[in-house]
Amino acid sequence: MKVTRHILAYEVKDLFRSTWLIVYAAFYALLTAGLLYYGGGGRAAVLSLINVILTLIPLVGLLYGTMYLYASRDFIELLLSQPVSRRALFRGMYAGLALPLSAAFAVGVLVPVAMFWSTIEDAGSLLMTIISAGVALTLVFVAVAFVIANVVEDRVRGMSIAIFVWLGATVLYDGLILYVVNVFSEYPLEIPVLVLALLNPVDLARIILLLNFDISALMGYTGAVFERFFGTWLGIGLSSLALLVWLGVPLVLGLRRFRVKDF
């Protein structure tokens, strides 16, 4: 753990010196402030912010995670020439990227919400739920990026796969669910659609957010199934557990590949 902490501290200091991370936090701060100011803290502003989070966070986690690992090859080789375990190095590098990205997002949302606190309905629940979902998505997609970068040697191919994964999770997957619903509309689809929702972390985060705000009319088919079949709190609990699985599986796969990879 001592080695992991040293690597984590180095990576965090290096990232916080990056202008890009400041821009990332500033983008969320300006976006959240603009939506809350012009939307009056209402549901329209909340929904707009949720849509941006569900689209942008997976993209940033995947692209920045893969670029980060590809750009760190020389640094990894240098550390592996020292008496450093691969497990500790992997943990330190993952935490050193995922935690600053999560912190930048959280600060970017927290500051404007605090500024407009008195104008926002149920501000505490809003802040906790949005930040929790955003941090969870950051952790998940950085872990997926580490799997891609460790499995695929070619940088261009790895980046292409990362973009395809993002498109699949945020755009194509919902189209697949709609296709299944339309083709098999004569059959009971609650359980199959539920299983499909559990297989996509973006859908899981969307369900958690929208169930928490009780916007059932705008949840789409998967969210409506969760609310009707499980009830609000059970649906949130189940989707949260599935998100934890989505975090754990890529981390295990990425670590296993990292431990045997020839750098």
Secondary structure, DSSP 4 states (H G I P E B T S, - for coil): -HHHHHHHHHHHHHHHT-HHHHHHHHHHHHHHHHHHHHHTTSHHHHHHHHHHHHHHHHHHHHHHHHHHHHHTHHHHHHHHTSS--HHHHHHHHHHHHHHHHHHHHHHHHHHHHHHTGGGSTTHHHHHHHHHHHHHHHHHHHHHHHHHHHHH---HHHHHHHHHHHHHIIIIIHHHHHHHHHHHTTTS--HHHHHHHHHT-HHHHHHHHHHHHTT-GGGSHHHHHHHHHHH-HHHHHHHHHHHHHHHHHHHHHHHHHHHHH---
